[in-house]
């Protein structure tokens, strides 16, 4: 059965978590936003996925940098300072007594607010930004970390930044969703996506790496989100003396790779065992296993 990097074991505690909606902690079953909200109506907003590690949000500064830069790029006022937004995250964690828990993942979403009518022009917005924080008891499955996932290269490309800049972590994810649909219908777990020039770009929900002759390669980054786990893996490679390159490479390079893996906030470093029917490894290879350990060490240092 196909699975993805975001597969997790259901936890009954999630039925009663409190969702932070504009500063109010609301039972999950009652949490809602207006049908006139910009995010629901038009996908107009930015978001972050956050991992709680040792009682702290891992790499919080980097996540807030990306959130506020994205909001600035689309001329959206979040309405809270970084300190105020951090306090709201803390309120959500502590309001759910999650501070000492393991396996907590949060989705922070900010939209432009409520519109007076269904129309794309931001001048019809009549409220402050909508800010929602969804905390969940949600850890990646051990089998995902150990045995990996399968990828399928889809026809859906990562777009030119003049069309929709892939650097924006926006609520408008239809490009990635259509890629995911094609991959899952082909029997894979996630989609491998190419850039407009035919080079490997990224996956639909994670960043992609290959290992060739002791070197770690990832895309140039020109057509993908500025991934925080991606940049963390590049960092630990450099610290450990592992040659790492951000460069253009093709599917031929991918098919001939020794190992492959994907990265993301939810599952960290996940091995890729098969791409387009070509077997690479059985489970995680030695480089992936090493990088998983180095990444965990970096998280520990960040949250110390």
KARA-V729916 format. One record per backbone hydrogen bond with DSSP energy under -1.0 kcal/mol. CO is the residue of the C=O (numbers start at 1). NH is the residue of the N-H. If there is no record, write none. Layout:
co:CO nh:NH
co:CO nh:NH
This chain:
co:4 nh:7
co:7 nh:141
co:11 nh:14
co:12 nh:15
co:13 nh:16
co:17 nh:28
co:19 nh:26
co:20 nh:133
co:21 nh:24
co:24 nh:21
co:26 nh:19
co:27 nh:30
co:27 nh:31
co:34 nh:37
co:36 nh:115
co:37 nh:41
co:38 nh:42
co:38 nh:44
co:39 nh:43
co:43 nh:45
co:44 nh:112
co:45 nh:171
co:46 nh:110
co:48 nh:108
co:50 nh:106
co:51 nh:58
co:53 nh:56
co:56 nh:53
co:57 nh:60
co:59 nh:63
co:60 nh:64
co:61 nh:65
co:62 nh:66
co:63 nh:67
co:64 nh:68
co:65 nh:69
co:66 nh:70
co:67 nh:71
co:68 nh:72
co:69 nh:73
co:70 nh:74
co:71 nh:76
co:72 nh:75
co:81 nh:85
co:82 nh:86
co:83 nh:87
co:84 nh:88
co:85 nh:89
co:86 nh:90
co:87 nh:91
co:88 nh:92
co:89 nh:93
co:90 nh:94
co:91 nh:95
co:93 nh:98
co:94 nh:97
co:98 nh:101
co:103 nh:138
co:104 nh:52
co:105 nh:136
co:106 nh:50
co:107 nh:134
co:108 nh:48
co:109 nh:132
co:110 nh:46
co:111 nh:130
co:113 nh:38
co:114 nh:126
co:117 nh:119
co:121 nh:124
co:122 nh:125
co:124 nh:116
co:130 nh:111
co:131 nh:22
co:132 nh:109
co:133 nh:20
co:134 nh:107
co:136 nh:105
co:136 nh:138
co:141 nh:145
co:142 nh:146
co:143 nh:147
co:144 nh:148
co:146 nh:284
co:149 nh:273
co:150 nh:189
co:150 nh:190
co:151 nh:276
co:152 nh:192
co:160 nh:163
co:160 nh:164
co:165 nh:168
co:168 nh:170
co:169 nh:47
co:171 nh:173
co:173 nh:177
co:174 nh:178
co:175 nh:179
co:176 nh:180
co:177 nh:181
co:178 nh:182
co:179 nh:183
co:180 nh:184
co:181 nh:185
co:182 nh:186
co:183 nh:188
co:184 nh:187
co:190 nh:152
co:191 nh:204
co:192 nh:154
co:193 nh:201
co:193 nh:202
co:194 nh:158
co:195 nh:198
co:199 nh:195
co:202 nh:193
co:206 nh:203
co:207 nh:263
co:209 nh:261
co:210 nh:217
co:211 nh:258
co:211 nh:259
co:212 nh:215
co:215 nh:212
co:216 nh:245
co:217 nh:210
co:218 nh:247
co:225 nh:227
co:227 nh:231
co:228 nh:232
co:229 nh:233
co:230 nh:234
co:231 nh:235
co:232 nh:236
co:233 nh:237
co:234 nh:238
co:235 nh:239
co:236 nh:240
co:237 nh:242
co:243 nh:216
co:245 nh:218
co:249 nh:200
co:250 nh:254
co:251 nh:255
co:252 nh:256
co:254 nh:257
co:259 nh:211
co:260 nh:272
co:261 nh:209
co:262 nh:270
co:263 nh:207
co:264 nh:268
co:268 nh:264
co:270 nh:262
co:271 nh:149
co:273 nh:280
co:274 nh:151
co:275 nh:278
co:278 nh:275
co:285 nh:289
co:286 nh:290
co:287 nh:291
co:288 nh:292
co:289 nh:293
co:290 nh:294
co:291 nh:295
co:292 nh:296
co:293 nh:297
co:294 nh:298
co:295 nh:299
co:296 nh:300
co:297 nh:301
co:298 nh:302
co:299 nh:303
